[in-house]
């Protein structure tokens, strides 16, 4: 499970969980702030979550990164994205 809490970030009303495409990494796309690496997004309508990273969320075998962004009521990023979680899916 992935636990995230953005309750202390001013303006945050929700979370956005982002998973890369297989074998893509956020840091390889610095010019777009990692946007070009994103394969899936999962909005959470709360500033706190315990999100299950189930196998079905990943497109196939490979290496993935997961990050969380705090968002405001318009879906805009508030603050900085979380540290990246890197994992291998087999």
C-alpha positions, 0 to 999 in steps of 0.5 A: 500500500502507498500512504500519502497525506497532504493535509498540511499543504496549503490549498490542497483538497485532493491527491493525484497518484501517477504511475509511469509507463513501463520502463519510463522514469520521471527524472528522464523528462525534467523539461515536462516535469515528468508529464511525458513519463506518466502512463496512469493517473488516479485522482483521490478526493481527499488529502489523505489516502492508503492506496493499494498498488495492485498488479492490475494498475501496471501495464505489464512487466517492467520497471515503474515509478509512482509519485503523488501530487497534492492538488487544489479544487481545480486539479492543479498541483499544489506544492511539489510532487512527492519523492518517487517510488521505484519498483519492478513488476514481474 
